[in-house]
Amino acid sequence: MSADEAAAELARLEAEAAAAAAELKLARAQAALAAARAQASKTDASPTETAAAETPPGGAPPAETPPEGAPPAETPPTEITDAEHAAAPDAAASPVAAGPLDDSEVARIVQGYTFDETTLDLGALVNGEPVREAQIRIPLAMTNRHGLVAGATGTGKTRTLQGLAEQLAAKGVPVFAADIKGDLTGVATPGESNPKLLARTEAIGQAWEPAASVTEYFALGGIGTGVPVRATVTGFGPLLLSRVLGLNETQESSLGLVFHYADAHGLPLVDLSDLRAVLSYLTSDEGKPELKDLGGLSSATAGVILRELITFADGGADVFFGEPEFDVHDFLRTTPDGRGVISLLEVPGIADKPELFSTFLMYLLAELFEILPEVGDADKPKLVFFFDEAHLLFRDASKAFTAAIVQTVRLIRSKGVGVFFVTQTPKDVPADVLGQLGSRIQHALRAFTPDDAKALRATVSTYPTSGYDLERVLQELGTGEAIVTVMNEKGAPTPVAWTRLRAPQGLMSPTPAAAVQAVVAASPLLATYGTPVDRESAREILGAKMAAADAAADAAKAATEKAKADAEYAKQKAAADKAQQKAERDAQREYERILRTTGGSTRTSRKREPSPLEEILGSKTTQSIIGSVIRGVFGNGRRR
């Protein structure tokens, strides 16, 4: 780090420390103010009642006694410091006990949400009207104790998620969120001011300013706009894959055996075609002997899994599996100025594959749990993971799958990761998972059916005792309001607070598509994950093995046929040789018979020997002499 960067970082930290100190001072002043007002209300109650008792019938009450129904008398100025007045300048204009809570309950809530450490601001207490001095917060360090954001459609869950993500990123915490409908992209664009927005934020004590967060867009398998996020089939694992294939427990365990076989035989399962190749091999004539060695895996079960895989792949799921496999460390990035990067997984293109979407999120969470080291209780999380549409994850989930989720949620806190489940009702999340959640932001619930009413009562029963009729309040909450309870610095739940939530500083509508595409095109991660890689894997290995087996079988067949041909040729040749030998014997016998018949006079009999005179006359010397005599007689010899 250069000297300029070090100086800038120091200045930033000093500014953060000063802001945190000011925030803490303000919170303490507000708490003291609320407590003083509550005490004043109690002190004034007894004199008022005494004066009323001493007043004769029909008489007027003493001038210093407020009329019935009037707000309690204000605390004398000498009992409130200047700092407290500065902290809440409008406190005297708004009665605290204007709603279901009395002053002492308001004071208890203010005290319960006053913390010594860095916090995220959720909003202001609502007691009939917003109580500016009663700010509802969550300690930053407690966001890794997980949480729940629930509420009916249209009650403001998405805006709550956006506001939390913005504040976490501003405090240096990376955020991951799945963007189901594409309306979270506004976090990357400064919000737009309007009178209604400013009136609302002013009422809850929020000094609203437009701001954009650093955002990275991702897309499952490249479907949609974003850097492609892929996983290998091996990395995804048999448990999660069984979930998206809809396998029963027997088939799930059988699929686990197939994964074990592939691992033991060095067959990388990169994409779905690799897994199909392994199953096809195990059910083929060549692989059936090896299938028998896999205890508990029958040919029928393997065939069922293979058919489900083919259907799953035909539905377009092939694109989610492959390489390069995404490294979840890339979700943990921060900017040079220390802000956390918000990673949005854009998934509007797979609305018809909800199980795949939710299971893929579980895969990413499991990967984080696998690779991150233990950090214990840190000042702030390494990552906060928002699990939207959580009901899709648990619907029709097997016991093994649910147990894996519970274990991950329970243990990932020590890895510095906080998980917020976002869903419609708490009953969408198993009780074992709910028991691990430290913070709850419950938006309005609707009770249109008996089942809805039952779910509402079940939700109310899970909250600590409060001054609210929660069964009624949960149905009366306005958009952007919620019932909140969080975990304080000591790990205990804070009082239940009806809260009007802060407005996000980013755009509350989607960022223009052209701007999103420009961010994706400029992403440094695109070079790593943008182009799919098809290396040698189980499909190619088994294809080569089966091709070699086919070639060997063809060679063996050809050798067998050649051996048969050679044998037939040898047989025919032996027969021909035998026939020829027989013919020669027959010819010899016939020849001998003819000799016997002709008495030995044949052309092959011995010739007559020449006489001595014939030998002299026929010699070359005699012939030469006779030739010379003849030439001399006829005068045709050569003259010398």
C-alpha positions as CSV (number, residue, x, y, z in Angstrom):
1,M,0.0,0.0,0.0
2,S,1.4,3.4,-1.0
3,A,1.7,6.4,1.4
4,D,-1.3,8.1,-0.3
5,E,-3.5,5.0,0.0
6,A,-2.4,4.5,3.7
7,A,-3.3,8.2,4.4
8,A,-6.7,7.8,2.7
9,E,-7.4,4.6,4.6
10,L,-6.5,6.3,7.9
11,A,-8.8,9.2,7.1
12,R,-11.6,6.9,6.3
13,L,-11.2,4.9,9.5
14,E,-11.1,8.1,11.5
15,A,-14.3,9.3,9.8
16,E,-16.0,6.0,10.6
17,A,-14.8,6.1,14.2
18,A,-16.1,9.7,14.6
19,A,-19.4,8.8,13.0
20,A,-19.8,5.7,15.2
21,A,-19.0,7.8,18.3
22,A,-21.6,10.4,17.3
23,E,-24.1,7.7,16.6
24,L,-23.5,6.1,20.0
25,K,-23.7,9.5,21.7
26,L,-27.0,10.2,20.0
27,A,-28.4,6.8,20.9
28,R,-27.5,7.3,24.6
29,A,-29.0,10.8,24.6
30,Q,-32.2,9.4,23.1
31,A,-32.3,6.6,25.6
32,A,-31.8,9.1,28.5
33,L,-34.5,11.4,27.1
34,A,-37.0,8.6,26.8
35,A,-36.2,7.3,30.3
36,A,-36.5,10.8,31.8
37,R,-39.8,11.4,30.1
38,A,-41.1,8.1,31.4
39,Q,-40.0,8.9,34.9
40,A,-41.6,12.3,34.7
41,S,-44.9,10.7,33.6
42,K,-44.8,8.4,36.6
43,T,-44.0,11.3,39.0
44,D,-46.8,13.5,37.7
45,A,-49.5,10.8,37.9
46,S,-50.0,10.8,41.7
47,P,-50.4,14.6,42.3
48,T,-52.9,14.7,39.5
49,E,-55.0,11.9,41.0
50,T,-54.9,13.6,44.5
51,A,-56.1,16.9,43.1
52,A,-58.9,15.3,41.2
53,A,-60.0,13.4,44.4
54,E,-60.1,16.7,46.4
55,T,-62.1,18.6,43.8
56,P,-65.8,18.9,44.8
57,P,-68.4,17.6,42.5
58,G,-68.9,19.8,39.5
59,G,-65.8,21.9,40.5
60,A,-63.1,22.7,38.0
61,P,-59.8,20.9,38.3
62,P,-56.7,22.8,39.5
63,A,-55.1,24.9,36.8
64,E,-51.9,22.9,36.9
65,T,-53.6,19.6,36.4
66,P,-54.0,18.7,32.7
67,P,-57.4,17.8,31.4
68,E,-58.3,14.1,31.1
69,G,-56.9,12.6,28.0
70,A,-54.2,15.3,27.6
71,P,-50.6,14.2,27.1
72,P,-48.5,13.8,30.2
73,A,-46.8,16.9,31.5
74,E,-43.4,17.6,30.0
75,T,-40.3,17.0,32.2
76,P,-38.9,20.3,33.5
77,P,-36.1,21.6,31.4
78,T,-33.7,21.4,34.3
79,E,-34.0,17.6,34.2
80,I,-32.9,17.2,30.6
81,T,-29.5,18.2,29.4
82,D,-28.8,20.4,26.4
83,A,-27.3,17.5,24.6
84,E,-30.5,15.5,25.0
85,H,-32.5,18.4,23.6
86,A,-30.1,18.7,20.7
87,A,-30.4,14.9,20.1
88,A,-34.2,15.1,19.8
89,P,-35.3,18.7,19.0
90,D,-38.9,17.6,18.1
91,A,-39.5,15.4,21.1
92,A,-41.7,18.0,22.9
93,A,-43.9,18.3,19.8
94,S,-44.7,14.6,19.6
95,P,-46.2,12.7,22.6
96,V,-44.5,9.4,23.1
97,A,-47.4,7.4,24.5
98,A,-49.7,8.0,21.6
99,G,-50.0,4.3,20.7
100,P,-50.3,0.9,22.3
101,L,-47.1,1.4,24.4
102,D,-46.8,3.6,27.4
103,D,-43.7,5.7,28.1
104,S,-42.0,3.1,30.2
105,E,-42.3,0.5,27.4
106,V,-41.0,3.0,24.9
107,A,-38.1,3.7,27.2
108,R,-37.4,0.0,27.6
109,I,-37.3,-0.4,23.8
110,V,-35.0,2.6,23.4
111,Q,-32.7,1.1,26.0
112,G,-32.9,-2.3,24.4
113,Y,-31.7,-1.0,21.0
114,T,-28.9,1.2,22.3
115,F,-25.6,-0.5,21.6
116,D,-21.9,0.3,22.2
117,E,-20.7,-1.1,18.8
118,T,-21.3,-0.5,15.2
119,T,-24.9,-1.1,14.1
120,L,-27.2,-1.2,11.1
121,D,-30.1,1.2,11.3
122,L,-33.4,-0.6,10.6
123,G,-35.8,2.3,11.3
124,A,-37.8,4.1,14.0
125,L,-40.3,2.8,16.6
126,V,-43.9,3.2,15.7
127,N,-46.3,4.0,18.6
128,G,-49.2,5.4,16.8
129,E,-46.8,7.7,15.0
130,P,-43.0,7.2,14.4
131,V,-40.9,8.0,17.5
132,R,-37.8,9.6,16.1
133,E,-35.7,9.2,19.3
134,A,-36.5,5.4,19.4
135,Q,-34.2,4.1,16.7
136,I,-34.3,0.4,16.0
137,R,-30.9,-1.1,15.2
138,I,-29.1,-4.4,14.9
139,P,-25.4,-4.8,15.9
140,L,-23.2,-5.4,12.9
141,A,-21.4,-8.2,14.6
142,M,-24.8,-10.0,15.2
143,T,-25.6,-10.2,11.5
144,N,-23.6,-13.4,11.4
145,R,-26.1,-14.9,13.8
146,H,-28.5,-15.2,10.9
147,G,-32.0,-13.8,10.5
148,L,-35.4,-14.0,8.9
149,V,-37.2,-11.5,6.7
150,A,-40.8,-12.6,6.3
151,G,-44.1,-11.2,5.1
152,A,-46.8,-11.4,2.5
153,T,-46.3,-10.4,-1.1
154,G,-46.1,-6.6,-1.5
155,T,-45.3,-5.8,2.1
156,G,-41.8,-4.5,1.4
157,K,-39.5,-7.5,2.0
158,T,-37.4,-6.7,-1.1
159,R,-36.9,-3.1,0.0
160,T,-35.9,-4.3,3.5
161,L,-33.4,-6.6,1.9
162,Q,-32.0,-3.8,-0.3
163,G,-31.6,-1.5,2.7
164,L,-29.8,-4.1,4.7
165,A,-27.5,-4.9,1.8
166,E,-26.6,-1.2,1.2
167,Q,-25.7,-0.6,4.8
168,L,-23.7,-3.8,5.1
169,A,-21.7,-3.0,1.9
170,A,-21.1,0.6,3.2
171,K,-19.6,-0.9,6.4
172,G,-17.2,-3.1,4.4
173,V,-19.2,-6.4,4.5
174,P,-19.6,-8.2,1.1
175,V,-23.2,-9.2,0.4
176,F,-24.7,-12.0,-1.7
177,A,-28.3,-12.0,-2.8
178,A,-30.4,-13.8,-5.3
179,D,-32.5,-11.5,-7.5
180,I,-35.6,-13.5,-8.3
181,K,-37.6,-10.8,-10.1
182,G,-34.8,-8.6,-11.2
183,D,-35.8,-5.6,-9.0
184,L,-32.8,-5.6,-6.8
185,T,-30.5,-4.2,-9.5
186,G,-31.5,-0.7,-8.4
187,V,-29.0,-1.0,-5.6
188,A,-26.3,-0.1,-8.2
189,T,-28.0,3.2,-9.1
190,P,-28.6,6.2,-6.9
191,G,-32.2,6.6,-5.8
192,E,-34.5,9.3,-6.9
193,S,-35.8,11.9,-4.4
194,N,-39.5,12.9,-4.2
195,P,-41.6,14.8,-1.6
196,K,-43.4,11.7,-0.4
197,L,-40.1,9.8,0.2
198,L,-38.5,12.8,2.0
199,A,-41.5,13.2,4.2
200,R,-41.4,9.6,5.2
201,T,-37.7,9.5,5.9
202,E,-37.9,12.8,7.8
203,A,-40.6,11.4,10.1
204,I,-38.4,8.4,11.1
205,G,-35.2,10.5,11.6
206,Q,-33.5,9.3,8.4
207,A,-31.2,11.8,6.7
208,W,-31.9,10.3,3.3
209,E,-29.4,10.8,0.5
210,P,-29.2,9.0,-2.9
211,A,-26.3,6.6,-3.1
212,A,-25.2,3.6,-5.3
213,S,-23.4,0.5,-4.1
214,V,-20.7,-1.4,-6.0
215,T,-22.5,-4.3,-7.6
216,E,-21.5,-7.4,-9.5
217,Y,-24.0,-9.4,-11.5
218,F,-24.0,-13.2,-11.9
219,A,-26.2,-15.6,-13.8
220,L,-26.6,-19.4,-13.3
221,G,-24.9,-21.0,-16.3
222,G,-25.0,-17.8,-18.2
223,I,-28.8,-17.7,-18.5
224,G,-29.6,-14.1,-18.2
225,T,-27.3,-11.1,-17.8
226,G,-24.3,-11.7,-15.6
227,V,-21.0,-13.5,-15.2
228,P,-21.8,-17.2,-15.6
229,V,-21.8,-19.3,-12.4
230,R,-21.3,-23.0,-12.9
231,A,-20.7,-26.0,-10.8
232,T,-19.3,-29.5,-11.6
233,V,-21.6,-32.4,-10.9
234,T,-18.9,-33.8,-8.5
235,G,-18.9,-30.5,-6.6
236,F,-22.7,-30.3,-6.5
237,G,-22.8,-33.8,-4.9
238,P,-25.4,-36.6,-4.8
239,L,-27.5,-35.1,-2.0
240,L,-28.2,-31.8,-3.7
241,L,-28.6,-33.4,-7.1
242,S,-31.1,-35.9,-5.7
243,R,-33.1,-32.9,-4.4
244,V,-33.4,-31.3,-7.9
245,L,-34.1,-34.7,-9.5
246,G,-36.9,-35.5,-7.1
247,L,-35.4,-38.8,-6.1
248,N,-36.7,-40.8,-3.1
249,E,-34.4,-41.8,-0.3
250,T,-33.5,-45.2,-1.8
251,Q,-32.6,-43.6,-5.1
252,E,-30.7,-40.9,-3.3
253,S,-28.5,-43.4,-1.6
254,S,-28.0,-45.3,-4.9
255,L,-26.9,-42.1,-6.6
256,G,-24.4,-41.7,-3.8
257,L,-22.9,-45.1,-4.7
258,V,-22.6,-44.0,-8.3
259,F,-20.6,-41.0,-7.2
260,H,-18.4,-43.2,-5.1
261,Y,-17.8,-45.5,-8.1
262,A,-16.8,-42.6,-10.3
263,D,-14.5,-41.2,-7.7
264,A,-12.9,-44.6,-7.0
265,H,-12.3,-45.2,-10.8
266,G,-10.9,-41.7,-11.6
267,L,-14.0,-40.6,-13.6
268,P,-14.4,-36.8,-13.2
269,L,-18.1,-35.9,-13.2
270,V,-18.0,-32.4,-14.8
271,D,-21.4,-32.1,-16.4
272,L,-24.7,-34.1,-16.6
273,S,-23.5,-36.0,-19.7
274,D,-20.6,-37.4,-17.6
275,L,-23.1,-38.8,-15.0
276,R,-25.3,-40.2,-17.7
277,A,-22.3,-41.9,-19.3
278,V,-21.4,-43.6,-16.0
279,L,-24.9,-44.8,-15.5
280,S,-25.2,-46.0,-19.1
281,Y,-21.9,-47.9,-18.7
282,L,-23.0,-49.5,-15.4
283,T,-26.2,-50.7,-17.1
284,S,-24.4,-52.0,-20.2
285,D,-23.2,-55.5,-20.8
286,E,-19.6,-54.3,-20.2
287,G,-20.5,-52.6,-16.9
288,K,-23.0,-55.0,-15.4
289,P,-20.3,-57.0,-13.6
290,E,-19.1,-53.8,-11.9
291,L,-22.6,-52.8,-11.1
292,K,-23.0,-56.0,-9.1
293,D,-20.0,-55.0,-7.0
294,L,-21.9,-51.8,-5.9
295,G,-23.9,-53.0,-3.0
296,G,-27.5,-51.9,-3.0
297,L,-27.6,-50.5,-6.5
298,S,-29.9,-52.4,-8.7
299,S,-30.2,-52.1,-12.5
300,A,-33.8,-50.9,-12.1
301,T,-32.8,-48.0,-9.8
302,A,-29.9,-47.0,-12.0
303,G,-32.3,-47.0,-14.9
304,V,-34.7,-44.7,-13.0
305,I,-32.0,-42.2,-12.2
306,L,-30.8,-42.3,-15.8
307,R,-34.3,-41.4,-17.1
308,E,-34.6,-38.6,-14.5
309,L,-31.3,-37.2,-15.6
310,I,-32.3,-37.3,-19.3
311,T,-35.5,-35.4,-18.5
312,F,-33.7,-32.9,-16.3
313,A,-31.1,-32.2,-19.0
314,D,-33.7,-31.9,-21.7
315,G,-35.3,-29.2,-19.7
316,G,-32.2,-27.0,-20.1
317,A,-30.4,-27.8,-16.9
318,D,-27.2,-28.8,-18.7
319,V,-26.0,-25.2,-18.8
320,F,-25.8,-25.0,-15.0
321,F,-23.1,-27.7,-14.8
322,G,-19.7,-27.6,-16.2
323,E,-16.4,-25.8,-16.0
324,P,-14.8,-23.4,-15.1
325,E,-16.4,-24.0,-11.7
326,F,-17.1,-20.9,-9.8
327,D,-14.9,-20.0,-6.8
328,V,-17.1,-18.7,-4.0
329,H,-14.1,-16.6,-2.8
330,D,-15.1,-14.2,-5.5
331,F,-18.2,-13.4,-3.4
332,L,-16.0,-12.0,-0.6
333,R,-14.5,-9.0,-2.5
334,T,-14.2,-5.5,-1.3
335,T,-13.4,-2.3,-3.1
336,P,-10.1,-0.4,-2.7
337,D,-11.9,2.1,-0.5
338,G,-13.1,-0.6,1.8
339,R,-16.7,-1.0,0.7
340,G,-18.2,-4.5,0.3
341,V,-19.2,-5.6,-3.1
342,I,-22.9,-6.7,-3.5
343,S,-23.1,-9.8,-5.6
344,L,-26.5,-10.3,-7.3
345,L,-27.4,-13.6,-8.8
346,E,-29.8,-12.8,-11.6
347,V,-32.2,-15.7,-11.9
348,P,-35.4,-14.5,-13.6
349,G,-34.7,-16.8,-16.5
350,I,-35.2,-20.0,-14.4
351,A,-38.5,-19.2,-12.8
352,D,-39.7,-22.5,-14.1
353,K,-37.0,-24.4,-12.2
354,P,-37.5,-23.2,-8.6
355,E,-36.0,-26.4,-7.0
356,L,-32.8,-26.0,-9.1
357,F,-32.5,-22.3,-8.1
358,S,-32.9,-22.9,-4.4
359,T,-30.7,-26.0,-4.4
360,F,-28.0,-24.1,-6.3
361,L,-28.1,-21.4,-3.6
362,M,-27.7,-24.2,-1.0
363,Y,-24.7,-25.5,-3.0
364,L,-23.0,-22.0,-2.8
365,L,-23.7,-21.9,0.9
366,A,-22.2,-25.3,1.4
367,E,-19.1,-24.4,-0.6
368,L,-18.6,-21.3,1.6
369,F,-18.9,-23.6,4.7
370,E,-16.4,-26.0,3.1
371,I,-13.6,-23.5,2.1
372,L,-13.7,-20.8,4.8
373,P,-11.6,-21.1,7.9
374,E,-12.9,-20.7,11.5
375,V,-12.9,-17.1,12.7
376,G,-15.1,-17.3,15.8
377,D,-16.9,-14.1,16.8
378,A,-15.6,-11.3,14.6
379,D,-16.4,-7.5,14.7
380,K,-18.3,-7.9,11.4
381,P,-19.1,-10.8,9.1
382,K,-17.0,-11.9,6.1
383,L,-20.2,-12.2,4.1
384,V,-23.9,-11.9,4.6
385,F,-25.9,-14.3,2.4
386,F,-29.6,-13.4,1.6
387,F,-31.5,-16.6,0.7
388,D,-34.6,-15.3,-1.1
389,E,-37.7,-17.5,-1.7
390,A,-36.5,-19.8,1.0
391,H,-39.7,-21.8,1.0
392,L,-38.6,-23.3,-2.3
393,L,-35.5,-24.8,-0.6
394,F,-37.5,-26.7,2.0
395,R,-40.5,-27.7,0.0
396,D,-40.7,-31.6,-0.3
397,A,-37.1,-31.8,1.1
398,S,-35.9,-35.1,2.3
399,K,-34.8,-35.6,5.9
400,A,-31.2,-35.9,4.9
401,F,-31.4,-32.7,2.9
402,T,-33.0,-30.8,5.7
403,A,-30.5,-32.1,8.2
404,A,-27.7,-30.9,5.9
405,I,-29.2,-27.4,5.8
406,V,-29.6,-27.3,9.6
407,Q,-26.0,-28.3,10.1
408,T,-24.7,-25.8,7.6
409,V,-26.7,-22.9,9.2
410,R,-25.7,-23.9,12.7
411,L,-22.0,-24.1,11.9
412,I,-21.3,-21.5,9.2
413,R,-21.6,-18.7,11.8
414,S,-18.2,-19.6,13.1
415,K,-16.9,-19.1,9.5
416,G,-18.0,-15.5,9.6
417,V,-21.0,-15.9,7.3
418,G,-24.5,-14.7,8.2
419,V,-27.5,-16.1,6.5
420,F,-30.9,-14.2,6.2
421,F,-33.8,-16.3,4.9
422,V,-36.4,-14.3,3.0
423,T,-39.8,-15.9,2.7
424,Q,-43.5,-15.3,3.1
425,T,-44.3,-16.9,6.5
426,P,-42.0,-18.3,9.2
427,K,-43.7,-21.7,8.8
428,D,-42.0,-22.0,5.5
429,V,-38.7,-22.6,7.4
430,P,-38.3,-25.8,9.5
431,A,-38.3,-25.3,13.3
432,D,-34.7,-26.5,13.6
433,V,-33.6,-23.8,11.2
434,L,-35.7,-21.1,12.8
435,G,-34.1,-22.0,16.1
436,Q,-30.7,-20.8,14.7
437,L,-31.9,-17.4,13.6
438,G,-31.0,-14.4,15.8
439,S,-32.9,-11.6,14.1
440,R,-36.4,-11.4,12.8
441,I,-38.0,-8.7,10.6
442,Q,-41.7,-9.7,10.2
443,H,-43.7,-7.7,7.7
444,A,-47.5,-7.9,7.5
445,L,-49.2,-11.3,7.4
446,R,-52.6,-11.9,5.8
447,A,-55.2,-14.2,7.2
448,F,-57.8,-14.9,4.5
449,T,-58.2,-18.6,5.2
450,P,-58.3,-20.9,8.3
451,D,-54.8,-22.1,7.4
452,D,-53.6,-18.5,7.2
453,A,-55.1,-17.7,10.6
454,K,-53.5,-20.8,12.1
455,A,-50.1,-19.7,10.6
456,L,-50.6,-16.3,12.1
457,R,-51.2,-17.6,15.6
458,A,-48.2,-19.9,15.3
459,T,-46.1,-16.9,14.3
460,V,-47.3,-14.8,17.2
461,S,-46.5,-17.6,19.7
462,T,-42.8,-17.5,18.7
463,Y,-42.3,-13.9,19.8
464,P,-41.3,-12.7,23.3
465,T,-43.9,-11.1,25.5
466,S,-44.6,-7.5,24.4
467,G,-47.0,-4.6,24.9
468,Y,-48.6,-5.4,21.5
469,D,-51.6,-7.5,20.5
470,L,-49.4,-9.1,17.8
471,E,-52.2,-11.1,16.2
472,R,-53.9,-7.8,15.4
473,V,-50.8,-5.7,14.7
474,L,-49.3,-8.2,12.2
475,Q,-52.4,-7.7,10.1
476,E,-52.4,-4.0,10.4
477,L,-48.7,-3.3,9.4
478,G,-48.4,-0.9,6.5
479,T,-46.0,-1.4,3.6
480,G,-42.5,-0.8,4.8
481,E,-43.3,-1.6,8.4
482,A,-42.4,-4.7,10.4
483,I,-42.3,-6.2,13.8
484,V,-38.6,-6.5,14.8
485,T,-36.6,-8.3,17.4
486,V,-32.8,-8.9,17.1
487,M,-30.0,-10.3,19.1
488,N,-28.1,-7.8,21.2
489,E,-24.4,-7.7,22.0
490,K,-24.9,-10.2,24.8
491,G,-26.7,-12.7,22.7
492,A,-30.2,-12.0,24.2
493,P,-33.2,-11.0,22.2
494,T,-34.2,-7.3,22.1
495,P,-37.7,-6.1,22.9
496,V,-40.3,-6.5,20.2
497,A,-40.6,-3.3,18.3
498,W,-43.2,-2.1,15.7
499,T,-40.8,-0.4,13.3
500,R,-41.1,1.8,10.3
501,L,-38.2,0.8,8.2
502,R,-35.7,3.0,6.5
503,A,-35.8,3.7,2.8
504,P,-33.0,2.3,0.6
505,Q,-30.6,4.9,-0.8
506,G,-30.5,3.1,-4.2
507,L,-33.1,3.1,-6.9
508,M,-36.3,1.3,-5.8
509,S,-36.9,0.1,-9.4
510,P,-34.6,-2.0,-11.6
511,T,-31.4,-0.4,-13.0
512,P,-31.7,0.0,-16.8
513,A,-30.7,-3.1,-18.8
514,A,-28.0,-1.2,-20.7
515,A,-26.3,-0.2,-17.5
516,V,-26.4,-3.7,-16.2
517,Q,-24.9,-5.1,-19.4
518,A,-22.1,-2.5,-19.3
519,V,-21.2,-3.6,-15.7
520,V,-21.1,-7.2,-16.8
521,A,-19.0,-6.5,-19.8
522,A,-16.5,-4.6,-17.7
523,S,-16.3,-7.2,-15.0
524,P,-12.8,-8.6,-14.3
525,L,-14.4,-12.0,-13.6
526,L,-15.7,-12.4,-17.1
527,A,-12.3,-13.5,-18.4
528,T,-12.2,-16.3,-15.9
529,Y,-15.8,-17.6,-16.1
530,G,-17.1,-16.3,-19.4
531,T,-16.0,-19.1,-21.7
532,P,-17.0,-22.8,-20.9
533,V,-14.3,-25.4,-20.8
534,D,-14.8,-29.0,-22.0
535,R,-11.9,-31.2,-20.7
536,E,-11.6,-34.9,-20.7
537,S,-14.0,-36.3,-18.2
538,A,-16.0,-39.4,-17.5
539,R,-17.9,-39.3,-20.8
540,E,-14.7,-39.2,-22.8
541,I,-12.9,-41.8,-20.7
542,L,-15.8,-44.2,-20.7
543,G,-16.3,-43.5,-24.4
544,A,-12.7,-44.4,-25.1
545,K,-13.0,-47.5,-22.9
546,M,-16.1,-48.7,-24.5
547,A,-14.7,-48.0,-28.0
548,A,-11.6,-50.0,-27.1
549,A,-13.8,-52.8,-25.8
550,D,-15.8,-52.7,-29.0
551,A,-12.6,-52.7,-31.1
552,A,-11.3,-55.7,-29.0
553,A,-14.6,-57.5,-29.5
554,D,-14.4,-56.8,-33.2
555,A,-10.8,-58.1,-33.4
556,A,-11.8,-61.2,-31.4
557,K,-14.7,-61.8,-33.7
558,A,-12.5,-61.4,-36.8
559,A,-9.9,-63.7,-35.3
560,T,-12.6,-66.3,-34.6
561,E,-13.9,-66.0,-38.1
562,K,-10.4,-66.3,-39.5
563,A,-9.7,-69.3,-37.4
564,K,-12.9,-70.9,-38.7
565,A,-11.9,-70.1,-42.3
566,D,-8.4,-71.5,-41.7
567,A,-9.8,-74.6,-40.2
568,E,-12.2,-75.1,-43.1
569,Y,-9.3,-74.4,-45.6
570,A,-7.1,-77.0,-43.8
571,K,-9.9,-79.4,-43.9
572,Q,-10.6,-78.9,-47.6
573,K,-6.8,-79.1,-48.3
574,A,-6.4,-82.3,-46.4
575,A,-9.3,-83.7,-48.3
576,A,-7.8,-82.6,-51.6
577,D,-4.4,-84.0,-50.7
578,K,-6.0,-87.2,-49.8
579,A,-7.8,-87.4,-53.1
580,Q,-4.6,-86.5,-55.0
581,Q,-2.7,-89.2,-53.2
582,K,-5.5,-91.7,-54.0
583,A,-5.4,-90.6,-57.7
584,E,-1.6,-91.1,-57.8
585,R,-1.9,-94.5,-56.3
586,D,-4.5,-95.4,-58.7
587,A,-2.4,-94.2,-61.6
588,Q,0.6,-96.1,-60.4
589,R,-1.4,-99.3,-60.2
590,E,-2.8,-98.7,-63.7
591,Y,0.8,-98.1,-65.0
592,E,2.0,-101.3,-63.4
593,R,-0.9,-103.2,-64.9
594,I,-0.1,-101.9,-68.4
595,L,3.6,-103.0,-68.0
596,R,2.4,-106.4,-67.1
597,T,0.1,-106.5,-70.0
598,T,2.7,-105.3,-72.7
599,G,5.5,-107.6,-71.4
600,G,7.9,-104.8,-70.6
601,S,8.2,-103.4,-74.2
602,T,7.7,-99.8,-73.8
603,R,9.1,-96.5,-74.9
604,T,10.9,-96.4,-71.7
605,S,12.9,-99.6,-72.6
606,R,16.8,-99.3,-72.6
607,K,18.3,-98.2,-76.0
608,R,20.8,-100.4,-78.1
609,E,24.5,-99.6,-77.4
610,P,26.6,-98.4,-80.5
611,S,29.4,-100.6,-82.0
612,P,33.1,-99.6,-81.9
613,L,33.1,-98.7,-85.6
614,E,30.0,-96.5,-85.1
615,E,31.7,-94.7,-82.2
616,I,34.9,-94.1,-84.5
617,L,32.9,-92.8,-87.4
618,G,30.7,-90.6,-85.3
619,S,33.5,-88.9,-83.4
620,K,34.3,-85.3,-84.1
621,T,37.9,-86.0,-85.3
622,T,36.7,-88.5,-87.9
623,Q,34.0,-86.0,-89.0
624,S,36.7,-83.2,-89.3
625,I,39.0,-85.4,-91.5
626,I,36.2,-86.4,-93.8
627,G,35.2,-82.8,-94.2
628,S,38.8,-81.7,-95.2
629,V,39.0,-84.5,-97.8
630,I,35.7,-83.5,-99.3
631,R,36.7,-79.8,-99.5
632,G,40.0,-80.7,-101.2
633,V,38.2,-82.9,-103.8
634,F,35.7,-80.2,-104.7
635,G,38.3,-77.3,-104.4
636,N,36.3,-75.2,-101.9
637,G,39.0,-75.1,-99.2
638,R,40.6,-71.8,-98.1
639,R,43.8,-71.0,-99.9
640,R,46.9,-70.1,-97.9
